[in-house]
Amino acid sequence: MWSNSKSDNLDWRFHRSYTQTINTGRSADHTTGLGYYLYVESSEARPGNRAELVSPWLSGLPGGQCFKFYYMMYGN
């Protein structure tokens, strides 16, 4: 359902295990350690770059909804 924006400078990547850059990123997802996660390869980033993740329109449900977003910043 989610996709990278066409108007940003960096892309989110769907991945499992270690990232391509040594000493950065996650080794596994934050839940079971067996799933996938999204990341942005920051070694390719420059000041002012953006990585936007776009979702389709989601209608609210009676009684509300909860959206959880976990993040981690690791590396130099």
Distance bins in CASP14 RR format, pairs under 12 A and 6 or more apart:
PFRMAT RR
TARGET T0000
AUTHOR 0000-0000-0000
RMODE 2
METHOD distances of the structure
MODEL  1
1 53 0 0 0 0 0 1 0 0 0 0 0
1 54 0 0 0 0 1 0 0 0 0 0 0
1 55 1 0 0 1 0 0 0 0 0 0 0
1 56 1 0 1 0 0 0 0 0 0 0 0
1 57 0 0 0 0 0 1 0 0 0 0 0
1 58 0 0 0 0 1 0 0 0 0 0 0
2 11 0 0 0 0 0 1 0 0 0 0 0
2 12 1 0 0 1 0 0 0 0 0 0 0
2 14 0 0 0 0 1 0 0 0 0 0 0
2 36 0 0 0 0 0 1 0 0 0 0 0
2 38 0 0 0 0 1 0 0 0 0 0 0
2 52 0 0 0 0 0 1 0 0 0 0 0
2 53 1 0 1 0 0 0 0 0 0 0 0
2 54 1 0 0 1 0 0 0 0 0 0 0
2 55 1 0 1 0 0 0 0 0 0 0 0
2 56 0 0 0 0 1 0 0 0 0 0 0
2 58 0 0 0 0 0 1 0 0 0 0 0
2 69 0 0 0 0 0 1 0 0 0 0 0
3 11 0 0 0 0 1 0 0 0 0 0 0
3 12 0 0 0 0 1 0 0 0 0 0 0
3 14 0 0 0 0 0 1 0 0 0 0 0
3 38 0 0 0 0 0 1 0 0 0 0 0
3 52 0 0 0 0 1 0 0 0 0 0 0
3 53 1 0 0 1 0 0 0 0 0 0 0
3 54 1 0 1 0 0 0 0 0 0 0 0
3 55 0 0 0 0 1 0 0 0 0 0 0
3 56 0 0 0 0 1 0 0 0 0 0 0
4 10 0 0 0 0 1 0 0 0 0 0 0
4 11 1 0 1 0 0 0 0 0 0 0 0
4 12 1 0 1 0 0 0 0 0 0 0 0
4 13 0 0 0 0 1 0 0 0 0 0 0
4 14 0 0 0 0 0 1 0 0 0 0 0
4 38 0 0 0 0 1 0 0 0 0 0 0
4 40 0 0 0 0 1 0 0 0 0 0 0
4 50 0 0 0 0 0 1 0 0 0 0 0
4 51 1 0 0 1 0 0 0 0 0 0 0
4 52 1 0 0 1 0 0 0 0 0 0 0
4 53 1 0 0 1 0 0 0 0 0 0 0
4 54 1 0 0 1 0 0 0 0 0 0 0
4 55 0 0 0 0 0 1 0 0 0 0 0
5 11 0 0 0 0 1 0 0 0 0 0 0
5 12 0 0 0 0 1 0 0 0 0 0 0
5 49 0 0 0 0 0 1 0 0 0 0 0
5 50 1 0 0 1 0 0 0 0 0 0 0
5 51 0 0 0 0 1 0 0 0 0 0 0
5 52 1 1 0 0 0 0 0 0 0 0 0
5 53 1 0 0 1 0 0 0 0 0 0 0
5 54 1 0 1 0 0 0 0 0 0 0 0
5 55 0 0 0 0 0 1 0 0 0 0 0
6 50 0 0 0 0 0 1 0 0 0 0 0
6 52 0 0 0 0 1 0 0 0 0 0 0
6 54 0 0 0 0 1 0 0 0 0 0 0
7 50 0 0 0 0 1 0 0 0 0 0 0
7 51 0 0 0 0 0 1 0 0 0 0 0
7 52 1 0 0 1 0 0 0 0 0 0 0
7 54 0 0 0 0 1 0 0 0 0 0 0
8 40 0 0 0 0 1 0 0 0 0 0 0
8 45 0 0 0 0 0 1 0 0 0 0 0
8 48 0 0 0 0 0 1 0 0 0 0 0
8 49 1 0 0 1 0 0 0 0 0 0 0
8 50 1 0 1 0 0 0 0 0 0 0 0
8 51 1 0 1 0 0 0 0 0 0 0 0
8 52 1 0 1 0 0 0 0 0 0 0 0
8 53 0 0 0 0 1 0 0 0 0 0 0
8 54 0 0 0 0 1 0 0 0 0 0 0
9 40 0 0 0 0 0 1 0 0 0 0 0
9 41 0 0 0 0 0 1 0 0 0 0 0
9 42 0 0 0 0 0 1 0 0 0 0 0
9 44 0 0 0 0 1 0 0 0 0 0 0
9 45 1 0 0 1 0 0 0 0 0 0 0
9 46 1 0 0 1 0 0 0 0 0 0 0
9 47 0 0 0 0 0 1 0 0 0 0 0
9 48 1 0 0 1 0 0 0 0 0 0 0
9 49 1 1 0 0 0 0 0 0 0 0 0
9 50 1 0 1 0 0 0 0 0 0 0 0
9 51 1 0 0 1 0 0 0 0 0 0 0
9 52 0 0 0 0 1 0 0 0 0 0 0
10 38 0 0 0 0 0 1 0 0 0 0 0
10 39 0 0 0 0 0 1 0 0 0 0 0
10 40 1 0 1 0 0 0 0 0 0 0 0
10 41 1 0 0 1 0 0 0 0 0 0 0
10 42 0 0 0 0 1 0 0 0 0 0 0
10 43 0 0 0 0 0 1 0 0 0 0 0
10 44 1 0 0 1 0 0 0 0 0 0 0
10 45 1 0 1 0 0 0 0 0 0 0 0
10 46 0 0 0 0 1 0 0 0 0 0 0
10 48 0 0 0 0 1 0 0 0 0 0 0
10 49 1 0 1 0 0 0 0 0 0 0 0
10 50 1 0 0 1 0 0 0 0 0 0 0
10 51 1 1 0 0 0 0 0 0 0 0 0
10 52 0 0 0 0 1 0 0 0 0 0 0
10 53 0 0 0 0 0 1 0 0 0 0 0
11 38 0 0 0 0 1 0 0 0 0 0 0
11 39 0 0 0 0 0 1 0 0 0 0 0
11 40 1 0 0 1 0 0 0 0 0 0 0
11 41 0 0 0 0 1 0 0 0 0 0 0
11 44 0 0 0 0 1 0 0 0 0 0 0
11 45 0 0 0 0 0 1 0 0 0 0 0
11 49 0 0 0 0 0 1 0 0 0 0 0
11 50 0 0 0 0 0 1 0 0 0 0 0
11 51 1 0 0 1 0 0 0 0 0 0 0
11 52 0 0 0 0 1 0 0 0 0 0 0
11 53 0 0 0 0 1 0 0 0 0 0 0
11 54 0 0 0 0 0 1 0 0 0 0 0
12 36 0 0 0 0 0 1 0 0 0 0 0
12 37 0 0 0 0 1 0 0 0 0 0 0
12 38 1 0 1 0 0 0 0 0 0 0 0
12 39 1 0 0 1 0 0 0 0 0 0 0
12 40 1 0 1 0 0 0 0 0 0 0 0
12 41 0 0 0 0 1 0 0 0 0 0 0
12 42 0 0 0 0 0 1 0 0 0 0 0
12 50 0 0 0 0 0 1 0 0 0 0 0
12 51 1 0 1 0 0 0 0 0 0 0 0
12 52 0 0 0 0 1 0 0 0 0 0 0
12 53 1 0 1 0 0 0 0 0 0 0 0
12 54 0 0 0 0 1 0 0 0 0 0 0
12 55 0 0 0 0 0 1 0 0 0 0 0
12 71 0 0 0 0 0 1 0 0 0 0 0
13 19 0 0 0 0 1 0 0 0 0 0 0
13 20 0 0 0 0 1 0 0 0 0 0 0
13 21 0 0 0 0 0 1 0 0 0 0 0
13 25 0 0 0 0 0 1 0 0 0 0 0
13 26 0 0 0 0 0 1 0 0 0 0 0
13 36 0 0 0 0 1 0 0 0 0 0 0
13 37 0 0 0 0 1 0 0 0 0 0 0
13 38 1 0 0 1 0 0 0 0 0 0 0
13 39 1 0 1 0 0 0 0 0 0 0 0
13 40 1 0 0 1 0 0 0 0 0 0 0
13 41 1 0 0 1 0 0 0 0 0 0 0
13 42 0 0 0 0 0 1 0 0 0 0 0
13 44 0 0 0 0 0 1 0 0 0 0 0
13 51 0 0 0 0 1 0 0 0 0 0 0
13 53 0 0 0 0 0 1 0 0 0 0 0
14 29 0 0 0 0 0 1 0 0 0 0 0
14 35 0 0 0 0 0 1 0 0 0 0 0
14 36 1 0 1 0 0 0 0 0 0 0 0
14 37 1 0 0 1 0 0 0 0 0 0 0
14 38 1 0 0 1 0 0 0 0 0 0 0
14 39 0 0 0 0 1 0 0 0 0 0 0
14 40 0 0 0 0 0 1 0 0 0 0 0
14 53 0 0 0 0 0 1 0 0 0 0 0
15 21 0 0 0 0 0 1 0 0 0 0 0
15 25 0 0 0 0 1 0 0 0 0 0 0
15 26 0 0 0 0 1 0 0 0 0 0 0
15 27 0 0 0 0 0 1 0 0 0 0 0
15 28 0 0 0 0 0 1 0 0 0 0 0
15 29 0 0 0 0 1 0 0 0 0 0 0
15 35 0 0 0 0 1 0 0 0 0 0 0
15 36 1 0 0 1 0 0 0 0 0 0 0
15 37 1 0 0 1 0 0 0 0 0 0 0
15 38 1 0 0 1 0 0 0 0 0 0 0
15 39 1 0 1 0 0 0 0 0 0 0 0
15 40 0 0 0 0 0 1 0 0 0 0 0
15 41 0 0 0 0 1 0 0 0 0 0 0
16 25 0 0 0 0 0 1 0 0 0 0 0
16 26 0 0 0 0 1 0 0 0 0 0 0
16 27 0 0 0 0 1 0 0 0 0 0 0
16 28 1 0 0 1 0 0 0 0 0 0 0
16 29 1 0 0 1 0 0 0 0 0 0 0
16 31 0 0 0 0 0 1 0 0 0 0 0
16 32 0 0 0 0 0 1 0 0 0 0 0
16 33 0 0 0 0 1 0 0 0 0 0 0
16 34 1 0 0 1 0 0 0 0 0 0 0
16 35 1 0 1 0 0 0 0 0 0 0 0
16 36 1 0 1 0 0 0 0 0 0 0 0
16 37 1 0 0 1 0 0 0 0 0 0 0
16 38 0 0 0 0 0 1 0 0 0 0 0
16 39 0 0 0 0 0 1 0 0 0 0 0
17 25 0 0 0 0 0 1 0 0 0 0 0
17 26 0 0 0 0 1 0 0 0 0 0 0
17 27 1 0 0 1 0 0 0 0 0 0 0
17 28 1 0 0 1 0 0 0 0 0 0 0
17 29 0 0 0 0 1 0 0 0 0 0 0
17 33 0 0 0 0 1 0 0 0 0 0 0
17 34 0 0 0 0 0 1 0 0 0 0 0
17 35 0 0 0 0 1 0 0 0 0 0 0
17 36 0 0 0 0 1 0 0 0 0 0 0
17 37 0 0 0 0 1 0 0 0 0 0 0
17 39 0 0 0 0 0 1 0 0 0 0 0
18 24 0 0 0 0 1 0 0 0 0 0 0
18 25 1 0 0 1 0 0 0 0 0 0 0
18 26 1 0 0 1 0 0 0 0 0 0 0
18 27 1 0 1 0 0 0 0 0 0 0 0
18 28 0 0 0 0 1 0 0 0 0 0 0
18 37 0 0 0 0 0 1 0 0 0 0 0
18 39 0 0 0 0 0 1 0 0 0 0 0
18 74 0 0 0 0 0 1 0 0 0 0 0
19 25 1 0 1 0 0 0 0 0 0 0 0
19 26 1 0 0 1 0 0 0 0 0 0 0
19 27 0 0 0 0 1 0 0 0 0 0 0
19 28 0 0 0 0 0 1 0 0 0 0 0
19 37 0 0 0 0 1 0 0 0 0 0 0
19 38 0 0 0 0 0 1 0 0 0 0 0
19 39 1 0 1 0 0 0 0 0 0 0 0
19 40 0 0 0 0 1 0 0 0 0 0 0
19 41 1 0 0 1 0 0 0 0 0 0 0
19 42 0 0 0 0 1 0 0 0 0 0 0
19 43 0 0 0 0 1 0 0 0 0 0 0
19 44 0 0 0 0 0 1 0 0 0 0 0
19 72 0 0 0 0 0 1 0 0 0 0 0
19 74 0 0 0 0 1 0 0 0 0 0 0
19 75 0 0 0 0 0 1 0 0 0 0 0
20 39 0 0 0 0 1 0 0 0 0 0 0
20 40 0 0 0 0 0 1 0 0 0 0 0
20 41 1 0 0 1 0 0 0 0 0 0 0
20 42 0 0 0 0 0 1 0 0 0 0 0
20 43 0 0 0 0 1 0 0 0 0 0 0
20 44 0 0 0 0 0 1 0 0 0 0 0
21 39 0 0 0 0 1 0 0 0 0 0 0
21 40 0 0 0 0 0 1 0 0 0 0 0
21 41 1 0 0 1 0 0 0 0 0 0 0
21 42 1 0 0 1 0 0 0 0 0 0 0
21 43 1 0 1 0 0 0 0 0 0 0 0
21 44 0 0 0 0 1 0 0 0 0 0 0
21 45 0 0 0 0 0 1 0 0 0 0 0
21 74 0 0 0 0 0 1 0 0 0 0 0
21 75 0 0 0 0 1 0 0 0 0 0 0
21 76 0 0 0 0 0 1 0 0 0 0 0
22 43 0 0 0 0 0 1 0 0 0 0 0
22 74 0 0 0 0 0 1 0 0 0 0 0
22 75 0 0 0 0 1 0 0 0 0 0 0
22 76 0 0 0 0 0 1 0 0 0 0 0
23 43 0 0 0 0 0 1 0 0 0 0 0
23 74 0 0 0 0 1 0 0 0 0 0 0
23 75 1 0 0 1 0 0 0 0 0 0 0
23 76 1 0 0 1 0 0 0 0 0 0 0
24 39 0 0 0 0 1 0 0 0 0 0 0
24 40 0 0 0 0 0 1 0 0 0 0 0
24 41 0 0 0 0 1 0 0 0 0 0 0
24 42 1 0 0 1 0 0 0 0 0 0 0
24 43 1 0 0 1 0 0 0 0 0 0 0
24 44 0 0 0 0 0 1 0 0 0 0 0
24 45 0 0 0 0 0 1 0 0 0 0 0
24 72 0 0 0 0 0 1 0 0 0 0 0
24 73 0 0 0 0 1 0 0 0 0 0 0
24 74 1 0 1 0 0 0 0 0 0 0 0
24 75 1 0 1 0 0 0 0 0 0 0 0
24 76 1 0 0 1 0 0 0 0 0 0 0
25 37 0 0 0 0 1 0 0 0 0 0 0
25 38 0 0 0 0 0 1 0 0 0 0 0
25 39 1 0 0 1 0 0 0 0 0 0 0
25 40 0 0 0 0 0 1 0 0 0 0 0
25 41 0 0 0 0 1 0 0 0 0 0 0
25 42 0 0 0 0 1 0 0 0 0 0 0
25 43 0 0 0 0 0 1 0 0 0 0 0
25 71 0 0 0 0 0 1 0 0 0 0 0
25 72 1 0 0 1 0 0 0 0 0 0 0
25 73 0 0 0 0 1 0 0 0 0 0 0
25 74 1 0 1 0 0 0 0 0 0 0 0
25 75 1 0 0 1 0 0 0 0 0 0 0
25 76 0 0 0 0 0 1 0 0 0 0 0
26 33 0 0 0 0 1 0 0 0 0 0 0
26 35 0 0 0 0 0 1 0 0 0 0 0
26 36 0 0 0 0 0 1 0 0 0 0 0
26 37 1 0 1 0 0 0 0 0 0 0 0
26 38 0 0 0 0 0 1 0 0 0 0 0
26 39 1 0 0 1 0 0 0 0 0 0 0
26 70 0 0 0 0 0 1 0 0 0 0 0
26 71 0 0 0 0 0 1 0 0 0 0 0
26 72 1 0 0 1 0 0 0 0 0 0 0
26 73 0 0 0 0 0 1 0 0 0 0 0
26 74 1 0 0 1 0 0 0 0 0 0 0
26 75 0 0 0 0 0 1 0 0 0 0 0
27 33 0 0 0 0 1 0 0 0 0 0 0
27 34 0 0 0 0 0 1 0 0 0 0 0
27 35 0 0 0 0 0 1 0 0 0 0 0
27 37 0 0 0 0 0 1 0 0 0 0 0
27 39 0 0 0 0 0 1 0 0 0 0 0
27 72 0 0 0 0 0 1 0 0 0 0 0
27 74 0 0 0 0 1 0 0 0 0 0 0
28 34 1 0 0 1 0 0 0 0 0 0 0
28 35 1 0 0 1 0 0 0 0 0 0 0
28 36 0 0 0 0 1 0 0 0 0 0 0
28 37 1 0 0 1 0 0 0 0 0 0 0
28 72 0 0 0 0 0 1 0 0 0 0 0
29 35 1 0 1 0 0 0 0 0 0 0 0
29 36 1 0 0 1 0 0 0 0 0 0 0
29 37 1 0 1 0 0 0 0 0 0 0 0
29 38 0 0 0 0 1 0 0 0 0 0 0
29 39 0 0 0 0 0 1 0 0 0 0 0
29 70 0 0 0 0 1 0 0 0 0 0 0
29 72 0 0 0 0 0 1 0 0 0 0 0
30 36 0 0 0 0 0 1 0 0 0 0 0
30 37 1 0 0 1 0 0 0 0 0 0 0
30 38 0 0 0 0 0 1 0 0 0 0 0
30 68 0 0 0 0 0 1 0 0 0 0 0
30 69 0 0 0 0 0 1 0 0 0 0 0
30 70 1 0 1 0 0 0 0 0 0 0 0
30 71 0 0 0 0 1 0 0 0 0 0 0
30 72 1 0 0 1 0 0 0 0 0 0 0
31 37 0 0 0 0 1 0 0 0 0 0 0
31 68 0 0 0 0 0 1 0 0 0 0 0
31 70 0 0 0 0 1 0 0 0 0 0 0
37 69 0 0 0 0 0 1 0 0 0 0 0
37 70 0 0 0 0 1 0 0 0 0 0 0
37 71 0 0 0 0 0 1 0 0 0 0 0
37 72 0 0 0 0 1 0 0 0 0 0 0
38 51 0 0 0 0 1 0 0 0 0 0 0
38 52 0 0 0 0 0 1 0 0 0 0 0
38 53 1 0 0 1 0 0 0 0 0 0 0
38 69 0 0 0 0 0 1 0 0 0 0 0
38 70 0 0 0 0 0 1 0 0 0 0 0
38 71 0 0 0 0 1 0 0 0 0 0 0
38 72 0 0 0 0 0 1 0 0 0 0 0
39 45 0 0 0 0 0 1 0 0 0 0 0
39 51 0 0 0 0 1 0 0 0 0 0 0
39 53 0 0 0 0 0 1 0 0 0 0 0
39 70 0 0 0 0 0 1 0 0 0 0 0
39 71 0 0 0 0 1 0 0 0 0 0 0
39 72 0 0 0 0 1 0 0 0 0 0 0
39 73 0 0 0 0 0 1 0 0 0 0 0
39 74 0 0 0 0 1 0 0 0 0 0 0
39 75 0 0 0 0 0 1 0 0 0 0 0
40 49 0 0 0 0 1 0 0 0 0 0 0
40 50 0 0 0 0 1 0 0 0 0 0 0
40 51 1 0 1 0 0 0 0 0 0 0 0
40 52 0 0 0 0 0 1 0 0 0 0 0
40 53 0 0 0 0 1 0 0 0 0 0 0
40 71 0 0 0 0 0 1 0 0 0 0 0
40 72 0 0 0 0 0 1 0 0 0 0 0
40 73 0 0 0 0 0 1 0 0 0 0 0
41 49 0 0 0 0 0 1 0 0 0 0 0
41 51 0 0 0 0 1 0 0 0 0 0 0
42 49 0 0 0 0 1 0 0 0 0 0 0
42 51 0 0 0 0 1 0 0 0 0 0 0
42 72 0 0 0 0 0 1 0 0 0 0 0
42 73 0 0 0 0 1 0 0 0 0 0 0
42 74 0 0 0 0 1 0 0 0 0 0 0
42 75 0 0 0 0 1 0 0 0 0 0 0
42 76 0 0 0 0 1 0 0 0 0 0 0
43 49 0 0 0 0 0 1 0 0 0 0 0
43 75 0 0 0 0 0 1 0 0 0 0 0
43 76 0 0 0 0 0 1 0 0 0 0 0
44 51 0 0 0 0 1 0 0 0 0 0 0
45 51 0 0 0 0 1 0 0 0 0 0 0
53 69 0 0 0 0 1 0 0 0 0 0 0
53 71 0 0 0 0 0 1 0 0 0 0 0
55 67 0 0 0 0 1 0 0 0 0 0 0
55 69 0 0 0 0 0 1 0 0 0 0 0
58 64 0 0 0 0 0 1 0 0 0 0 0
58 65 1 0 0 1 0 0 0 0 0 0 0
58 67 0 0 0 0 1 0 0 0 0 0 0
59 65 0 0 0 0 1 0 0 0 0 0 0
60 66 0 0 0 0 0 1 0 0 0 0 0
60 67 0 0 0 0 0 1 0 0 0 0 0
61 67 0 0 0 0 0 1 0 0 0 0 0
END
